[in-house]
Amino acid sequence: MKELLEYIAKSMVDNPDEVEVTEVEEENGTKLELRVAPSDMGKIIGRQGRTSKEIRAIIKAAAGSKRVVVDIIDKE
């Protein structure tokens, strides 16, 4: 999942070198933390959050029965 999220994010942003994905295993599933440059946040979130919803849907579909949460975090 981590590699897929990283690939999707890097293909969408202007600063692909600043994309970081951290995978955190939790007791009820996996959390993927996506960090991008502040100038790229709008591209990742999209209008009314549509792009971020689609990214989450793709990751959820790829995960199958596993529980995966995607958090988008501003890189400061």
Order of alpha helices (4+ residues) and beta strands (2+ residues): alpha-beta-beta-alpha-alpha-beta
